[in-house]
Amino acid sequence: MAEKKMTIVDKFEMVKAILEKDGEVELAEFIGERIEVQRKKTENRKPTKAQVANEGLKGKVVEVLAGAENGMTATEVLNADTETFVNVQKVTALLTALVKEGKVVKEVDKKKAIFKVA
C-alpha cells in the first residue's frame, strides 16, 4: 500500500518544530496561525457538484458489477448500461475510486483489468 501523502499541515508542523528548536518563537507562532487557518479550510470543504454526481454513478457501477458472476472490465460495464455511462474513461475513474474505497476488487488477468464487487 502507498504511503500517506504529506499534507500542508504536516509540513507546517515540521517547520514550526524546527523554528521552535532554533528559538525563533515569533516565526513559530506565525506558522502556528497558518496551521490553524489551513485546518479550518480543510474541515469546511464541501464536495463539488461532480463529486456529488459521481456518488450516484458509483452506486450504479456497483449494481452492474453485482449482476456479473466473474467480474467485468470497464468496457463491459459501459456496454451494460450505455444510457447511464458516457465513456470508458469515466467508468474507469469510477471503478478506480471504488477500489480505493474498498467496495470493488481489481484483478489483472494478463493485460485485462477485471473488477468484482468486494
KEVO-193221 format. One record per residue: residue in one letter; chain; x, y, z of N, C-alpha, C in turn; residue number from 1. Coordinates in steps of 0.2 Angstrom, whole numbers, padded with zeros to 4 digits. Layout:
<recs>
REC   type   mol    n.c1    n.c2    n.c3   ca.c1   ca.c2   ca.c3    c.c1    c.c2    c.c3   seq
REC      A     A       X       Y       Z       X       Y       Z       X       Y       Z   NUM
...
</recs>
This chain:
<recs>
REC   type   mol    n.c1    n.c2    n.c3   ca.c1   ca.c2   ca.c3    c.c1    c.c2    c.c3   seq
REC      M     A    0004   -0006    0000    0000    0000    0000    0004    0006    0000     1
REC      A     A    0002    0011   -0003    0006    0018   -0004    0006    0021    0003     2
REC      E     A    0012    0025    0004    0012    0029    0010    0007    0035    0010     3
REC      K     A    0005    0037    0016    0001    0043    0016    0005    0049    0014     4
REC      K     A    0001    0053    0009    0004    0059    0007    0005    0064    0012     5
REC      M     A    0010    0068    0012    0012    0073    0017    0007    0079    0015     6
REC      T     A    0004    0082    0020   -0001    0087    0019    0003    0094    0021     7
REC      I     A    0000    0099    0019    0002    0106    0020    0003    0107    0028     8
REC      V     A   -0002    0104    0032   -0002    0105    0039    0004    0101    0042     9
REC      D     A    0005    0095    0039    0011    0091    0041    0018    0095    0040    10
REC      K     A    0018    0098    0034    0024    0102    0033    0025    0108    0037    11
REC      F     A    0020    0111    0038    0020    0117    0043    0022    0115    0050    12
REC      E     A    0019    0109    0052    0021    0107    0059    0028    0106    0059    13
REC      M     A    0031    0103    0054    0038    0101    0054    0043    0108    0054    14
REC      V     A    0040    0113    0050    0044    0119    0050    0043    0122    0057    15
REC      K     A    0037    0122    0060    0036    0125    0067    0041    0122    0072    16
REC      A     A    0042    0115    0072    0046    0112    0076    0053    0114    0076    17
REC      I     A    0056    0115    0069    0062    0117    0068    0063    0124    0071    18
REC      L     A    0058    0129    0069    0059    0136    0072    0059    0136    0079    19
REC      E     A    0055    0132    0083    0055    0132    0090    0061    0129    0093    20
REC      K     A    0064    0124    0089    0071    0122    0092    0076    0127    0091    21
REC      D     A    0076    0131    0086    0081    0136    0084    0080    0143    0088    22
REC      G     A    0074    0143    0092    0072    0149    0096    0069    0154    0093    23
REC      E     A    0066    0153    0087    0063    0158    0083    0055    0158    0085    24
REC      V     A    0054    0160    0091    0047    0160    0094    0042    0164    0089    25
REC      E     A    0044    0170    0087    0039    0174    0083    0037    0170    0077    26
REC      L     A    0042    0168    0073    0040    0164    0067    0036    0158    0068    27
REC      A     A    0038    0154    0074    0034    0148    0076    0027    0150    0077    28
REC      E     A    0026    0155    0080    0019    0157    0082    0015    0159    0075    29
REC      F     A    0019    0162    0071    0016    0164    0064    0014    0157    0060    30
REC      I     A    0018    0152    0060    0017    0146    0057    0011    0142    0061    31
REC      G     A    0011    0143    0067    0005    0140    0071   -0001    0143    0069    32
REC      E     A   -0002    0149    0067   -0008    0153    0065   -0009    0150    0058    33
REC      R     A   -0004    0149    0054   -0006    0147    0047   -0008    0139    0047    34
REC      I     A   -0006    0136    0052   -0008    0129    0053   -0016    0129    0054    35
REC      E     A   -0018    0133    0059   -0025    0134    0061   -0029    0136    0055    36
REC      V     A   -0027    0141    0051   -0031    0143    0045   -0032    0137    0040    37
REC      Q     A   -0026    0133    0039   -0027    0128    0034   -0031    0122    0037    38
REC      R     A   -0031    0121    0043   -0036    0116    0046   -0043    0118    0045    39
REC      K     A   -0045    0125    0046   -0051    0127    0045   -0054    0126    0038    40
REC      K     A   -0049    0128    0033   -0051    0127    0026   -0052    0120    0025    41
REC      T     A   -0048    0115    0027   -0049    0108    0026   -0056    0106    0029    42
REC      E     A   -0058    0108    0035   -0064    0105    0038   -0070    0108    0035    43
REC      N     A   -0070    0114    0032   -0076    0117    0029   -0077    0115    0022    44
REC      R     A   -0072    0111    0019   -0073    0109    0012   -0079    0105    0010    45
REC      K     A   -0082    0107    0005   -0088    0103    0003   -0087    0099   -0003    46
REC      P     A   -0090    0094   -0005   -0089    0091   -0011   -0092    0095   -0017    47
REC      T     A   -0088    0094   -0023   -0090    0098   -0029   -0097    0095   -0032    48
REC      K     A   -0100    0098   -0037   -0105    0095   -0040   -0104    0089   -0043    49
REC      A     A   -0098    0089   -0046   -0096    0082   -0050   -0095    0077   -0045    50
REC      Q     A   -0092    0078   -0039   -0091    0073   -0034   -0098    0070   -0031    51
REC      V     A   -0103    0075   -0031   -0109    0073   -0029   -0113    0068   -0034    52
REC      A     A   -0112    0070   -0040   -0115    0067   -0046   -0111    0060   -0046    53
REC      N     A   -0105    0060   -0045   -0101    0053   -0046   -0104    0048   -0040    54
REC      E     A   -0106    0050   -0035   -0108    0046   -0029   -0114    0042   -0032    55
REC      G     A   -0119    0045   -0036   -0124    0041   -0039   -0122    0036   -0044    56
REC      L     A   -0117    0038   -0048   -0114    0034   -0053   -0111    0028   -0050    57
REC      K     A   -0107    0029   -0045   -0104    0024   -0041   -0108    0018   -0039    58
REC      G     A   -0114    0020   -0036   -0119    0015   -0035   -0122    0011   -0041    59
REC      K     A   -0122    0015   -0046   -0125    0011   -0052   -0119    0006   -0055    60
REC      V     A   -0113    0008   -0054   -0107    0004   -0056   -0108   -0003   -0052    61
REC      V     A   -0109   -0002   -0045   -0109   -0007   -0041   -0115   -0012   -0042    62
REC      E     A   -0120   -0009   -0044   -0126   -0013   -0046   -0125   -0017   -0052    63
REC      V     A   -0121   -0014   -0057   -0120   -0018   -0063   -0115   -0023   -0062    64
REC      L     A   -0110   -0022   -0058   -0105   -0027   -0056   -0108   -0033   -0052    65
REC      A     A   -0113   -0031   -0048   -0116   -0036   -0044   -0120   -0042   -0048    66
REC      G     A   -0122   -0040   -0054   -0125   -0044   -0058   -0120   -0049   -0062    67
REC      A     A   -0114   -0048   -0062   -0109   -0052   -0065   -0106   -0057   -0060    68
REC      E     A   -0106   -0063   -0062   -0103   -0068   -0058   -0095   -0068   -0058    69
REC      N     A   -0092   -0067   -0064   -0085   -0067   -0065   -0082   -0061   -0065    70
REC      G     A   -0085   -0055   -0064   -0082   -0049   -0064   -0083   -0046   -0071    71
REC      M     A   -0081   -0040   -0072   -0082   -0036   -0078   -0076   -0031   -0079    72
REC      T     A   -0075   -0030   -0086   -0070   -0025   -0087   -0074   -0018   -0088    73
REC      A     A   -0070   -0013   -0088   -0073   -0006   -0088   -0077   -0005   -0095    74
REC      T     A   -0075   -0008   -0100   -0079   -0008   -0106   -0085   -0012   -0106    75
REC      E     A   -0085   -0018   -0102   -0091   -0022   -0101   -0096   -0018   -0097    76
REC      V     A   -0094   -0014   -0092   -0098   -0010   -0088   -0101   -0005   -0092    77
REC      L     A   -0098   -0002   -0096   -0100    0004   -0101   -0106    0001   -0105    78
REC      N     A   -0104   -0005   -0108   -0109   -0008   -0113   -0115   -0011   -0109    79
REC      A     A   -0115   -0012   -0103   -0121   -0015   -0099   -0126   -0009   -0098    80
REC      D     A   -0124   -0003   -0098   -0128    0002   -0096   -0126    0009   -0100    81
REC      T     A   -0127    0009   -0107   -0124    0014   -0111   -0128    0021   -0110    82
REC      E     A   -0134    0020   -0107   -0138    0026   -0105   -0135    0030   -0099    83
REC      T     A   -0133    0027   -0094   -0130    0030   -0088   -0123    0032   -0089    84
REC      F     A   -0119    0028   -0092   -0112    0029   -0093   -0110    0032   -0100    85
REC      V     A   -0106    0037   -0100   -0105    0041   -0107   -0099    0038   -0110    86
REC      N     A   -0093    0037   -0106   -0087    0034   -0110   -0083    0030   -0105    87
REC      V     A   -0079    0026   -0108   -0075    0021   -0104   -0070    0024   -0099    88
REC      Q     A   -0068    0030   -0101   -0063    0034   -0096   -0067    0036   -0089    89
REC      K     A   -0073    0038   -0090   -0077    0040   -0084   -0078    0033   -0080    90
REC      V     A   -0080    0028   -0083   -0081    0021   -0080   -0075    0019   -0076    91
REC      T     A   -0069    0020   -0079   -0063    0018   -0076   -0061    0022   -0070    92
REC      A     A   -0062    0029   -0071   -0061    0033   -0065   -0066    0031   -0059    93
REC      L     A   -0072    0030   -0061   -0077    0027   -0055   -0075    0021   -0052    94
REC      L     A   -0072    0016   -0056   -0070    0010   -0054   -0064    0010   -0049    95
REC      T     A   -0059    0015   -0051   -0053    0016   -0048   -0055    0019   -0041    96
REC      A     A   -0060    0024   -0041   -0062    0027   -0034   -0065    0021   -0030    97
REC      L     A   -0069    0017   -0033   -0072    0011   -0029   -0067    0007   -0026    98
REC      V     A   -0062    0005   -0030   -0057    0001   -0027   -0053    0004   -0021    99
REC      K     A   -0052    0011   -0022   -0049    0014   -0016   -0053    0014   -0010   100
REC      E     A   -0060    0014   -0011   -0065    0014   -0005   -0066    0007   -0003   101
REC      G     A   -0063    0002   -0006   -0064   -0005   -0004   -0070   -0008   -0006   102
REC      K     A   -0074   -0005   -0010   -0081   -0008   -0012   -0080   -0013   -0018   103
REC      V     A   -0075   -0012   -0022   -0074   -0016   -0028   -0066   -0019   -0028   104
REC      V     A   -0066   -0025   -0030   -0059   -0028   -0031   -0057   -0028   -0038   105
REC      K     A   -0050   -0026   -0039   -0047   -0026   -0046   -0043   -0032   -0046   106
REC      E     A   -0044   -0036   -0052   -0039   -0042   -0053   -0037   -0041   -0060   107
REC      V     A   -0030   -0041   -0061   -0027   -0041   -0068   -0026   -0048   -0070   108
REC      D     A   -0029   -0049   -0076   -0028   -0055   -0080   -0024   -0054   -0086   109
REC      K     A   -0018   -0055   -0087   -0014   -0053   -0092   -0014   -0046   -0092   110
REC      K     A   -0016   -0043   -0098   -0017   -0036   -0098   -0023   -0033   -0097   111
REC      K     A   -0028   -0037   -0095   -0035   -0035   -0094   -0037   -0034   -0087   112
REC      A     A   -0040   -0028   -0085   -0042   -0027   -0078   -0049   -0029   -0077   113
REC      I     A   -0050   -0034   -0072   -0057   -0036   -0071   -0059   -0034   -0064   114
REC      F     A   -0065   -0031   -0064   -0067   -0028   -0057   -0073   -0033   -0055   115
REC      K     A   -0073   -0034   -0048   -0078   -0038   -0045   -0080   -0034   -0038   116
REC      V     A   -0087   -0035   -0036   -0089   -0032   -0030   -0085   -0035   -0024   117
REC      A     A   -0083   -0031   -0020   -0079   -0034   -0014   -0084   -0038   -0009   118
</recs>
